[in-house]
Every structure is written in structure tokens, then in C-alpha cells.
Amino acid sequence: MNLDEQRFLEEVRNGRRKEDEQQQQKERKLLFIRNIMNSVFILLSLIAMIGMAYTWYAENEHIRLLSIGLGVVAVLIKMVEATLRMTTTLRRPHGLQRHARSNKE
């Protein structure tokens, strides 16, 4: 291999490293957003469940409807988070095989 070919291969490797770093940075940003969405989902779900438990035998229809609405919003947030997770997982080079166990026994 001559010097020009070695330089070319080094440039290709450096370009791939930069692309990999950019991809990892994007994934970290999406992970941060997903974590916030999960926290909001948990908080809204707890508030909705407490509201439903509070109004189970009470006649306060306003709080009951508000609790159901909060529950629906929480589920919608979770669906968006799951969609982000699936699209991130499918974009990886190895797809869903990232977490697969190895069979090298």
C-alpha cells in the first residue's frame, strides 16, 4: 500500500469517527428527552390515579374528568416516548440485535 492509499484510508476512518460521534451525540440528546418524557408520564399517571381514587365514591365529577384527562395525556406522552425509542433503535447499524445475548458458549 502506498502513502496516498494510507492517507485516503486514514481520512475515511476519521470521517467515520466524526459521523459516529455525531450519531452518539444525537442519541444522548434523544435519551435525555426520553428520560424527561418518562418522568412526566410517571408524574401525570400518579396524579391521575390519586385523583381517580379520591373520586371513586365521591360525587365530584369535575375532578374525576380531570383525572381521566390527565391519564389520557400521560398515555399519549408514553406513546410518543416509545415511538422515539423504537425509531432510535431501528436506526442503529445492528438494529434490535444490540441487546441480544451472544451465543459464544
C-alpha positions in Angstrom: 0.0 0.0 0.0 1.5 3.3 -0.9 1.4 6.6 1.0 -1.6 8.1 -0.9 -3.7 5.0 -0.2 -2.8 5.1 3.5 -3.7 8.8 3.7 -7.0 8.1 2.0 -7.9 5.2 4.4 -7.0 7.4 7.4 -9.3 10.2 6.1 -12.1 7.7 5.6 -11.6 6.4 9.2 -11.6 9.9 10.6 -14.7 10.7 8.7 -16.5 7.7 10.1 -15.3 8.6 13.6 -16.8 12.0 13.3 -20.1 10.6 12.0 -20.1 8.1 14.8 -19.5 10.8 17.4 -22.3 12.9 15.9 -24.7 9.9 16.0 -23.8 9.2 19.6 -24.4 12.9 20.5 -27.8 12.7 18.8 -28.7 9.5 20.7 -27.6 11.1 24.0 -29.9 14.1 23.3 -32.8 11.8 22.5 -32.1 9.8 25.6 -32.3 12.9 27.7 -35.6 13.9 26.1 -37.0 10.4 26.6 -36.0 10.4 30.3 -37.8 13.7 30.8 -40.9 12.3 29.0 -40.8 9.2 31.2 -40.6 11.4 34.3 -43.6 13.4 33.1 -45.5 10.2 32.3 -44.9 8.8 35.8 -45.9 12.1 37.5 -49.1 12.5 35.5 -50.0 8.9 35.9 -49.6 9.1 39.7 -51.7 12.3 39.8 -54.4 10.7 37.7 -54.5 7.6 39.8 -54.7 9.6 43.0 -57.5 11.7 41.5 -59.4 8.6 40.5 -59.0 7.0 43.9 -60.2 10.2 45.5 -63.3 10.5 43.4 -64.1 6.8 43.3 -67.1 7.1 45.7 -67.3 10.9 45.8 -69.8 12.9 43.7 -67.1 15.3 42.4 -67.5 14.8 38.7 -65.1 17.7 37.8 -62.1 16.1 39.4 -62.9 12.7 38.0 -63.0 14.0 34.4 -59.8 16.0 35.1 -58.1 12.8 36.3 -59.2 10.8 33.3 -57.9 13.6 31.0 -54.5 13.6 32.8 -54.4 9.8 32.4 -55.0 10.1 28.7 -52.3 12.8 28.3 -49.9 10.6 30.2 -50.6 7.7 27.9 -50.1 9.9 24.8 -46.7 11.1 26.2 -45.7 7.5 26.8 -46.7 6.6 23.2 -44.5 9.4 21.8 -41.6 8.3 24.0 -42.0 4.7 22.8 -42.0 5.9 19.2 -38.8 7.8 19.8 -37.2 4.7 21.4 -38.2 2.4 18.5 -37.0 4.8 15.8 -33.7 5.3 17.6 -33.3 1.5 18.0 -34.1 0.8 14.3 -31.7 3.5 13.1 -28.7 1.7 14.7 -26.5 -0.3 12.4 -27.3 -3.5 14.2 -31.0 -2.7 14.8 -32.6 -4.6 17.5 -29.6 -7.0 17.9 -27.8 -4.6 20.2 -29.2 -6.2 23.4 -29.2 -9.8 22.2 -27.3 -12.3 24.1 -24.3 -13.8 22.5 -24.2 -17.5 21.7 -20.4 -17.9 22.2 -20.6 -20.6 24.8 
